[in-house]
Structures are given as C-alpha cells and as structure tokens.
C-alpha cells in the first residue's frame, strides 16, 4: 500500500502542465523527487510508515529518531 498523502499530478495547479504525471506530497504541499516517491510507494526495501519522516510527523508517530 502506498502513502495516502502521495498524489500524482499533470500540472502544478497554476497553469504549468507536465508531459507526464509527477509525484506530489500533500503533507509538504510540494512535488517530490522520484527517489522520494519510491519510499512513498513502498518500493524495494522501503516502507513509508517507517522510512518517511514526513509521513510519521503527519500521523503523529515520529519519535524523533533517524530513518
């Protein structure tokens, strides 16, 4: 299951259109890098609930420890 705060958008909402969808973090209110999106999508050995400090902070589960 991917992060519930991850969205894919074809525009920035202010008139700029992209030729492909880009990963957008609703918590940060910004587009994220493809590598960050891999964490959000639980790819490889990553899982958003344990490897993403943004998700943990939004959910109130961040203990302040390092990833």
PyMOL Python script that loads the backbone (N, CA, C, O; Angstrom):
from pymol import cmd

cmd.read_pdbstr("""\
ATOM      1  N   UNK A   1       0.843  -1.171   0.000  1.00  0.00           N
ATOM      2  CA  UNK A   1       0.000   0.000   0.000  1.00  0.00           C
ATOM      3  C   UNK A   1       0.894   1.242   0.000  1.00  0.00           C
ATOM      4  O   UNK A   1       1.833   1.331   0.792  1.00  0.00           O
ATOM      5  N   UNK A   2       0.618   2.161  -0.848  1.00  0.00           N
ATOM      6  CA  UNK A   2       1.421   3.380  -0.899  1.00  0.00           C
ATOM      7  C   UNK A   2       0.906   4.415   0.101  1.00  0.00           C
ATOM      8  O   UNK A   2      -0.176   4.268   0.669  1.00  0.00           O
ATOM      9  N   UNK A   3       1.683   5.437   0.296  1.00  0.00           N
ATOM     10  CA  UNK A   3       1.343   6.506   1.242  1.00  0.00           C
ATOM     11  C   UNK A   3       0.035   7.182   0.830  1.00  0.00           C
ATOM     12  O   UNK A   3      -0.146   7.514  -0.341  1.00  0.00           O
ATOM     13  N   UNK A   4      -0.874   7.388   1.781  1.00  0.00           N
ATOM     14  CA  UNK A   4      -2.138   8.045   1.451  1.00  0.00           C
ATOM     15  C   UNK A   4      -1.985   9.529   1.115  1.00  0.00           C
ATOM     16  O   UNK A   4      -2.910  10.140   0.579  1.00  0.00           O
ATOM     17  N   UNK A   5      -0.833  10.106   1.424  1.00  0.00           N
ATOM     18  CA  UNK A   5      -0.595  11.517   1.131  1.00  0.00           C
ATOM     19  C   UNK A   5       0.055  11.738  -0.234  1.00  0.00           C
ATOM     20  O   UNK A   5       0.260  12.882  -0.642  1.00  0.00           O
ATOM     21  N   UNK A   6       0.378  10.662  -0.938  1.00  0.00           N
ATOM     22  CA  UNK A   6       1.009  10.766  -2.252  1.00  0.00           C
ATOM     23  C   UNK A   6      -0.049  10.887  -3.333  1.00  0.00           C
ATOM     24  O   UNK A   6      -1.041  10.159  -3.345  1.00  0.00           O
ATOM     25  N   UNK A   7       0.182  11.811  -4.225  1.00  0.00           N
ATOM     26  CA  UNK A   7      -0.728  12.036  -5.338  1.00  0.00           C
ATOM     27  C   UNK A   7       0.126  12.232  -6.581  1.00  0.00           C
ATOM     28  O   UNK A   7       1.286  12.634  -6.484  1.00  0.00           O
ATOM     29  N   UNK A   8      -0.436  11.952  -7.733  1.00  0.00           N
ATOM     30  CA  UNK A   8       0.266  12.203  -8.992  1.00  0.00           C
ATOM     31  C   UNK A   8      -0.512  13.250  -9.767  1.00  0.00           C
ATOM     32  O   UNK A   8      -1.728  13.147  -9.929  1.00  0.00           O
ATOM     33  N   UNK A   9       0.204  14.258 -10.244  1.00  0.00           N
ATOM     34  CA  UNK A   9      -0.443  15.385 -10.924  1.00  0.00           C
ATOM     35  C   UNK A   9       0.220  15.670 -12.261  1.00  0.00           C
ATOM     36  O   UNK A   9       1.423  15.479 -12.433  1.00  0.00           O
ATOM     37  N   UNK A  10      -0.600  16.134 -13.208  1.00  0.00           N
ATOM     38  CA  UNK A  10      -0.106  16.502 -14.533  1.00  0.00           C
ATOM     39  C   UNK A  10       0.088  18.007 -14.680  1.00  0.00           C
ATOM     40  O   UNK A  10       0.504  18.482 -15.737  1.00  0.00           O
ATOM     41  N   UNK A  11      -0.215  18.762 -13.614  1.00  0.00           N
ATOM     42  CA  UNK A  11       0.003  20.213 -13.641  1.00  0.00           C
ATOM     43  C   UNK A  11       0.300  20.691 -12.223  1.00  0.00           C
ATOM     44  O   UNK A  11       0.080  19.979 -11.244  1.00  0.00           O
ATOM     45  N   UNK A  12       0.802  21.913 -12.149  1.00  0.00           N
ATOM     46  CA  UNK A  12       1.108  22.468 -10.836  1.00  0.00           C
ATOM     47  C   UNK A  12      -0.074  23.221 -10.231  1.00  0.00           C
ATOM     48  O   UNK A  12       0.038  23.773  -9.136  1.00  0.00           O
ATOM     49  N   UNK A  13      -1.198  23.247 -10.933  1.00  0.00           N
ATOM     50  CA  UNK A  13      -2.370  23.943 -10.433  1.00  0.00           C
ATOM     51  C   UNK A  13      -2.349  25.440 -10.682  1.00  0.00           C
ATOM     52  O   UNK A  13      -3.303  26.144 -10.349  1.00  0.00           O
ATOM     53  N   UNK A  14      -1.270  25.923 -11.263  1.00  0.00           N
ATOM     54  CA  UNK A  14      -1.140  27.351 -11.547  1.00  0.00           C
ATOM     55  C   UNK A  14      -0.877  27.606 -13.029  1.00  0.00           C
ATOM     56  O   UNK A  14      -0.373  28.662 -13.411  1.00  0.00           O
ATOM     57  N   UNK A  15      -1.225  26.626 -13.852  1.00  0.00           N
ATOM     58  CA  UNK A  15      -1.090  26.802 -15.298  1.00  0.00           C
ATOM     59  C   UNK A  15       0.038  26.040 -15.958  1.00  0.00           C
ATOM     60  O   UNK A  15       0.049  25.910 -17.182  1.00  0.00           O
ATOM     61  N   UNK A  16       0.987  25.531 -15.189  1.00  0.00           N
ATOM     62  CA  UNK A  16       2.086  24.768 -15.768  1.00  0.00           C
ATOM     63  C   UNK A  16       1.664  23.315 -15.946  1.00  0.00           C
ATOM     64  O   UNK A  16       1.328  22.642 -14.972  1.00  0.00           O
ATOM     65  N   UNK A  17       1.679  22.833 -17.173  1.00  0.00           N
ATOM     66  CA  UNK A  17       1.314  21.452 -17.498  1.00  0.00           C
ATOM     67  C   UNK A  17       2.575  20.622 -17.711  1.00  0.00           C
ATOM     68  O   UNK A  17       3.551  21.111 -18.280  1.00  0.00           O
ATOM     69  N   UNK A  18       2.559  19.366 -17.257  1.00  0.00           N
ATOM     70  CA  UNK A  18       3.675  18.453 -17.436  1.00  0.00           C
ATOM     71  C   UNK A  18       3.336  17.437 -18.519  1.00  0.00           C
ATOM     72  O   UNK A  18       2.163  17.169 -18.779  1.00  0.00           O
ATOM     73  N   UNK A  19       4.365  16.872 -19.153  1.00  0.00           N
ATOM     74  CA  UNK A  19       4.121  15.859 -20.175  1.00  0.00           C
ATOM     75  C   UNK A  19       3.874  14.484 -19.564  1.00  0.00           C
ATOM     76  O   UNK A  19       3.477  13.557 -20.270  1.00  0.00           O
ATOM     77  N   UNK A  20       4.104  14.345 -18.269  1.00  0.00           N
ATOM     78  CA  UNK A  20       3.808  13.101 -17.548  1.00  0.00           C
ATOM     79  C   UNK A  20       3.467  13.456 -16.097  1.00  0.00           C
ATOM     80  O   UNK A  20       3.775  14.548 -15.620  1.00  0.00           O
ATOM     81  N   UNK A  21       2.832  12.518 -15.418  1.00  0.00           N
ATOM     82  CA  UNK A  21       2.451  12.766 -14.031  1.00  0.00           C
ATOM     83  C   UNK A  21       3.680  12.843 -13.140  1.00  0.00           C
ATOM     84  O   UNK A  21       4.658  12.124 -13.345  1.00  0.00           O
ATOM     85  N   UNK A  22       3.618  13.719 -12.153  1.00  0.00           N
ATOM     86  CA  UNK A  22       4.700  13.876 -11.188  1.00  0.00           C
ATOM     87  C   UNK A  22       4.170  13.633  -9.787  1.00  0.00           C
ATOM     88  O   UNK A  22       3.021  13.938  -9.469  1.00  0.00           O
ATOM     89  N   UNK A  23       5.038  13.078  -8.963  1.00  0.00           N
ATOM     90  CA  UNK A  23       4.667  12.756  -7.580  1.00  0.00           C
ATOM     91  C   UNK A  23       4.538  14.033  -6.758  1.00  0.00           C
ATOM     92  O   UNK A  23       5.398  14.912  -6.817  1.00  0.00           O
ATOM     93  N   UNK A  24       3.456  14.126  -5.994  1.00  0.00           N
ATOM     94  CA  UNK A  24       3.160  15.300  -5.170  1.00  0.00           C
ATOM     95  C   UNK A  24       2.827  14.839  -3.754  1.00  0.00           C
ATOM     96  O   UNK A  24       1.985  13.963  -3.558  1.00  0.00           O
ATOM     97  N   UNK A  25       3.493  15.436  -2.773  1.00  0.00           N
ATOM     98  CA  UNK A  25       3.226  15.129  -1.366  1.00  0.00           C
ATOM     99  C   UNK A  25       2.230  16.145  -0.827  1.00  0.00           C
ATOM    100  O   UNK A  25       2.510  17.344  -0.802  1.00  0.00           O
ATOM    101  N   UNK A  26       1.070  15.666  -0.397  1.00  0.00           N
ATOM    102  CA  UNK A  26       0.035  16.556   0.116  1.00  0.00           C
ATOM    103  C   UNK A  26       0.402  17.142   1.475  1.00  0.00           C
ATOM    104  O   UNK A  26      -0.096  18.208   1.835  1.00  0.00           O
ATOM    105  N   UNK A  27       1.258  16.470   2.232  1.00  0.00           N
ATOM    106  CA  UNK A  27       1.687  16.996   3.522  1.00  0.00           C
ATOM    107  C   UNK A  27       2.635  18.176   3.316  1.00  0.00           C
ATOM    108  O   UNK A  27       2.463  19.235   3.920  1.00  0.00           O
ATOM    109  N   UNK A  28       3.634  17.983   2.458  1.00  0.00           N
ATOM    110  CA  UNK A  28       4.614  19.043   2.185  1.00  0.00           C
ATOM    111  C   UNK A  28       4.064  20.111   1.252  1.00  0.00           C
ATOM    112  O   UNK A  28       4.619  21.205   1.146  1.00  0.00           O
ATOM    113  N   UNK A  29       2.971  19.784   0.580  1.00  0.00           N
ATOM    114  CA  UNK A  29       2.379  20.660  -0.428  1.00  0.00           C
ATOM    115  C   UNK A  29       3.405  21.026  -1.493  1.00  0.00           C
ATOM    116  O   UNK A  29       3.545  22.185  -1.884  1.00  0.00           O
ATOM    117  N   UNK A  30       4.132  19.977  -1.957  1.00  0.00           N
ATOM    118  CA  UNK A  30       5.137  20.178  -3.000  1.00  0.00           C
ATOM    119  C   UNK A  30       5.372  18.879  -3.761  1.00  0.00           C
ATOM    120  O   UNK A  30       5.039  17.789  -3.296  1.00  0.00           O
ATOM    121  N   UNK A  31       5.952  19.032  -4.935  1.00  0.00           N
ATOM    122  CA  UNK A  31       6.335  17.871  -5.715  1.00  0.00           C
ATOM    123  C   UNK A  31       7.576  17.255  -5.086  1.00  0.00           C
ATOM    124  O   UNK A  31       8.405  17.960  -4.511  1.00  0.00           O
ATOM    125  N   UNK A  32       7.697  15.945  -5.196  1.00  0.00           N
ATOM    126  CA  UNK A  32       8.836  15.237  -4.610  1.00  0.00           C
ATOM    127  C   UNK A  32       9.627  14.525  -5.698  1.00  0.00           C
ATOM    128  O   UNK A  32       9.122  14.266  -6.790  1.00  0.00           O
ATOM    129  N   UNK A  33      10.851  14.220  -5.383  1.00  0.00           N
ATOM    130  CA  UNK A  33      11.733  13.555  -6.342  1.00  0.00           C
ATOM    131  C   UNK A  33      11.274  12.118  -6.593  1.00  0.00           C
ATOM    132  O   UNK A  33      10.558  11.538  -5.776  1.00  0.00           O
ATOM    133  N   UNK A  34      11.685  11.556  -7.711  1.00  0.00           N
ATOM    134  CA  UNK A  34      11.358  10.146  -7.978  1.00  0.00           C
ATOM    135  C   UNK A  34      11.873   9.200  -6.893  1.00  0.00           C
ATOM    136  O   UNK A  34      11.227   8.198  -6.586  1.00  0.00           O
ATOM    137  N   UNK A  35      13.023   9.513  -6.318  1.00  0.00           N
ATOM    138  CA  UNK A  35      13.562   8.666  -5.247  1.00  0.00           C
ATOM    139  C   UNK A  35      12.659   8.726  -4.023  1.00  0.00           C
ATOM    140  O   UNK A  35      12.385   7.696  -3.407  1.00  0.00           O
ATOM    141  N   UNK A  36      12.196   9.913  -3.666  1.00  0.00           N
ATOM    142  CA  UNK A  36      11.274  10.061  -2.541  1.00  0.00           C
ATOM    143  C   UNK A  36       9.964   9.328  -2.835  1.00  0.00           C
ATOM    144  O   UNK A  36       9.383   8.708  -1.944  1.00  0.00           O
ATOM    145  N   UNK A  37       9.506   9.398  -4.073  1.00  0.00           N
ATOM    146  CA  UNK A  37       8.276   8.696  -4.462  1.00  0.00           C
ATOM    147  C   UNK A  37       8.439   7.183  -4.325  1.00  0.00           C
ATOM    148  O   UNK A  37       7.465   6.482  -4.050  1.00  0.00           O
ATOM    149  N   UNK A  38       9.649   6.677  -4.513  1.00  0.00           N
ATOM    150  CA  UNK A  38       9.896   5.246  -4.295  1.00  0.00           C
ATOM    151  C   UNK A  38       9.603   4.864  -2.851  1.00  0.00           C
ATOM    152  O   UNK A  38       9.021   3.810  -2.594  1.00  0.00           O
ATOM    153  N   UNK A  39      10.000   5.708  -1.912  1.00  0.00           N
ATOM    154  CA  UNK A  39       9.710   5.464  -0.500  1.00  0.00           C
ATOM    155  C   UNK A  39       8.195   5.511  -0.284  1.00  0.00           C
ATOM    156  O   UNK A  39       7.636   4.649   0.395  1.00  0.00           O
ATOM    157  N   UNK A  40       7.541   6.509  -0.856  1.00  0.00           N
ATOM    158  CA  UNK A  40       6.087   6.674  -0.719  1.00  0.00           C
ATOM    159  C   UNK A  40       5.326   5.465  -1.278  1.00  0.00           C
ATOM    160  O   UNK A  40       4.263   5.101  -0.775  1.00  0.00           O
ATOM    161  N   UNK A  41       5.879   4.857  -2.313  1.00  0.00           N
ATOM    162  CA  UNK A  41       5.229   3.713  -2.964  1.00  0.00           C
ATOM    163  C   UNK A  41       5.700   2.367  -2.423  1.00  0.00           C
ATOM    164  O   UNK A  41       5.370   1.322  -2.983  1.00  0.00           O
ATOM    165  N   UNK A  42       6.467   2.391  -1.343  1.00  0.00           N
ATOM    166  CA  UNK A  42       6.955   1.166  -0.695  1.00  0.00           C
ATOM    167  C   UNK A  42       7.746   0.278  -1.650  1.00  0.00           C
ATOM    168  O   UNK A  42       7.620  -0.946  -1.612  1.00  0.00           O
ATOM    169  N   UNK A  43       8.554   0.887  -2.498  1.00  0.00           N
ATOM    170  CA  UNK A  43       9.356   0.118  -3.446  1.00  0.00           C
ATOM    171  C   UNK A  43      10.635  -0.394  -2.794  1.00  0.00           C
ATOM    172  O   UNK A  43      11.149   0.185  -1.837  1.00  0.00           O
ATOM    173  N   UNK A  44      11.122  -1.484  -3.339  1.00  0.00           N
ATOM    174  CA  UNK A  44      12.363  -2.118  -2.905  1.00  0.00           C
ATOM    175  C   UNK A  44      12.247  -2.478  -1.428  1.00  0.00           C
ATOM    176  O   UNK A  44      11.332  -3.211  -1.053  1.00  0.00           O
ATOM    177  N   UNK A  45      13.131  -1.993  -0.595  1.00  0.00           N
ATOM    178  CA  UNK A  45      13.111  -2.336   0.832  1.00  0.00           C
ATOM    179  C   UNK A  45      12.474  -1.237   1.679  1.00  0.00           C
ATOM    180  O   UNK A  45      12.502  -1.314   2.907  1.00  0.00           O
ATOM    181  N   UNK A  46      11.907  -0.231   1.049  1.00  0.00           N
ATOM    182  CA  UNK A  46      11.339   0.916   1.763  1.00  0.00           C
ATOM    183  C   UNK A  46       9.873   0.702   2.132  1.00  0.00           C
ATOM    184  O   UNK A  46       9.149  -0.040   1.468  1.00  0.00           O
ATOM    185  N   UNK A  47       9.464   1.354   3.183  1.00  0.00           N
ATOM    186  CA  UNK A  47       8.054   1.387   3.576  1.00  0.00           C
ATOM    187  C   UNK A  47       7.787   2.764   4.163  1.00  0.00           C
ATOM    188  O   UNK A  47       8.487   3.204   5.075  1.00  0.00           O
ATOM    189  N   UNK A  48       6.779   3.439   3.640  1.00  0.00           N
ATOM    190  CA  UNK A  48       6.542   4.831   4.039  1.00  0.00           C
ATOM    191  C   UNK A  48       6.298   5.004   5.533  1.00  0.00           C
ATOM    192  O   UNK A  48       6.644   6.047   6.089  1.00  0.00           O
ATOM    193  N   UNK A  49       5.716   4.019   6.191  1.00  0.00           N
ATOM    194  CA  UNK A  49       5.415   4.175   7.619  1.00  0.00           C
ATOM    195  C   UNK A  49       6.663   4.151   8.495  1.00  0.00           C
ATOM    196  O   UNK A  49       6.641   4.649   9.620  1.00  0.00           O
ATOM    197  N   UNK A  50       7.745   3.578   7.987  1.00  0.00           N
ATOM    198  CA  UNK A  50       8.972   3.527   8.786  1.00  0.00           C
ATOM    199  C   UNK A  50      10.115   4.353   8.195  1.00  0.00           C
ATOM    200  O   UNK A  50      11.016   4.757   8.931  1.00  0.00           O
ATOM    201  N   UNK A  51      10.102   4.612   6.900  1.00  0.00           N
ATOM    202  CA  UNK A  51      11.220   5.299   6.257  1.00  0.00           C
ATOM    203  C   UNK A  51      10.937   6.753   5.871  1.00  0.00           C
ATOM    204  O   UNK A  51      11.825   7.418   5.338  1.00  0.00           O
ATOM    205  N   UNK A  52       9.751   7.257   6.117  1.00  0.00           N
ATOM    206  CA  UNK A  52       9.431   8.631   5.732  1.00  0.00           C
ATOM    207  C   UNK A  52       9.090   9.468   6.963  1.00  0.00           C
ATOM    208  O   UNK A  52       8.061   9.266   7.609  1.00  0.00           O
ATOM    209  N   UNK A  53       9.975  10.409   7.269  1.00  0.00           N
ATOM    210  CA  UNK A  53       9.762  11.270   8.427  1.00  0.00           C
ATOM    211  C   UNK A  53       8.573  12.210   8.227  1.00  0.00           C
ATOM    212  O   UNK A  53       7.945  12.618   9.203  1.00  0.00           O
ATOM    213  N   UNK A  54       8.258  12.554   6.993  1.00  0.00           N
ATOM    214  CA  UNK A  54       7.105  13.424   6.706  1.00  0.00           C
ATOM    215  C   UNK A  54       5.814  12.698   7.054  1.00  0.00           C
ATOM    216  O   UNK A  54       4.930  13.272   7.690  1.00  0.00           O
ATOM    217  N   UNK A  55       5.703  11.440   6.641  1.00  0.00           N
ATOM    218  CA  UNK A  55       4.509  10.641   6.957  1.00  0.00           C
ATOM    219  C   UNK A  55       4.375  10.464   8.472  1.00  0.00           C
ATOM    220  O   UNK A  55       3.295  10.656   9.030  1.00  0.00           O
ATOM    221  N   UNK A  56       5.475  10.099   9.129  1.00  0.00           N
ATOM    222  CA  UNK A  56       5.419   9.870  10.579  1.00  0.00           C
ATOM    223  C   UNK A  56       5.016  11.134  11.330  1.00  0.00           C
ATOM    224  O   UNK A  56       4.243  11.068  12.286  1.00  0.00           O
ATOM    225  N   UNK A  57       5.532  12.272  10.908  1.00  0.00           N
ATOM    226  CA  UNK A  57       5.166  13.536  11.561  1.00  0.00           C
ATOM    227  C   UNK A  57       3.687  13.857  11.336  1.00  0.00           C
ATOM    228  O   UNK A  57       3.000  14.306  12.253  1.00  0.00           O
ATOM    229  N   UNK A  58       3.203  13.625  10.120  1.00  0.00           N
ATOM    230  CA  UNK A  58       1.797  13.902   9.808  1.00  0.00           C
ATOM    231  C   UNK A  58       0.860  12.998  10.601  1.00  0.00           C
ATOM    232  O   UNK A  58      -0.237  13.411  10.975  1.00  0.00           O
ATOM    233  N   UNK A  59       1.293  11.771  10.855  1.00  0.00           N
ATOM    234  CA  UNK A  59       0.476  10.809  11.587  1.00  0.00           C
ATOM    235  C   UNK A  59       0.687  10.899  13.099  1.00  0.00           C
ATOM    236  O   UNK A  59      -0.022  10.249  13.868  1.00  0.00           O
ATOM    237  N   UNK A  60       1.666  11.707  13.523  1.00  0.00           N
ATOM    238  CA  UNK A  60       1.949  11.828  14.939  1.00  0.00           C
ATOM    239  C   UNK A  60       2.690  10.641  15.507  1.00  0.00           C
ATOM    240  O   UNK A  60       2.608  10.380  16.707  1.00  0.00           O
ATOM    241  N   UNK A  61       3.420   9.907  14.663  1.00  0.00           N
ATOM    242  CA  UNK A  61       4.147   8.737  15.117  1.00  0.00           C
ATOM    243  C   UNK A  61       5.648   8.909  15.048  1.00  0.00           C
ATOM    244  O   UNK A  61       6.384   7.939  15.234  1.00  0.00           O
ATOM    245  N   UNK A  62       6.128  10.118  14.786  1.00  0.00           N
ATOM    246  CA  UNK A  62       7.561  10.363  14.662  1.00  0.00           C
ATOM    247  C   UNK A  62       8.150  10.521  16.051  1.00  0.00           C
ATOM    248  O   UNK A  62       7.787  11.433  16.793  1.00  0.00           O
ATOM    249  N   UNK A  63       9.065   9.620  16.395  1.00  0.00           N
ATOM    250  CA  UNK A  63       9.690   9.673  17.707  1.00  0.00           C
ATOM    251  C   UNK A  63      10.964  10.515  17.723  1.00  0.00           C
ATOM    252  O   UNK A  63      11.655  10.594  18.739  1.00  0.00           O
ATOM    253  N   UNK A  64      11.266  11.145  16.580  1.00  0.00           N
ATOM    254  CA  UNK A  64      12.456  11.988  16.505  1.00  0.00           C
ATOM    255  C   UNK A  64      13.715  11.233  16.164  1.00  0.00           C
ATOM    256  O   UNK A  64      14.786  11.831  16.068  1.00  0.00           O
ATOM    257  N   UNK A  65      13.611   9.910  15.975  1.00  0.00           N
ATOM    258  CA  UNK A  65      14.774   9.102  15.641  1.00  0.00           C
ATOM    259  C   UNK A  65      15.120   9.211  14.171  1.00  0.00           C
ATOM    260  O   UNK A  65      14.321   9.683  13.364  1.00  0.00           O
ATOM    261  N   UNK A  66      16.293   8.779  13.841  1.00  0.00           N
ATOM    262  CA  UNK A  66      16.752   8.809  12.446  1.00  0.00           C
ATOM    263  C   UNK A  66      16.107   7.696  11.660  1.00  0.00           C
ATOM    264  O   UNK A  66      15.712   6.665  12.204  1.00  0.00           O
ATOM    265  N   UNK A  67      16.008   7.933  10.342  1.00  0.00           N
ATOM    266  CA  UNK A  67      15.481   6.884   9.442  1.00  0.00           C
ATOM    267  C   UNK A  67      16.424   5.732   9.363  1.00  0.00           C
ATOM    268  O   UNK A  67      16.153   4.760   8.658  1.00  0.00           O
TER     269      UNK A  67
END
""", "prot")
cmd.dss("prot")
cmd.show_as("cartoon", "prot")
cmd.util.cbc("prot")
cmd.orient("prot")
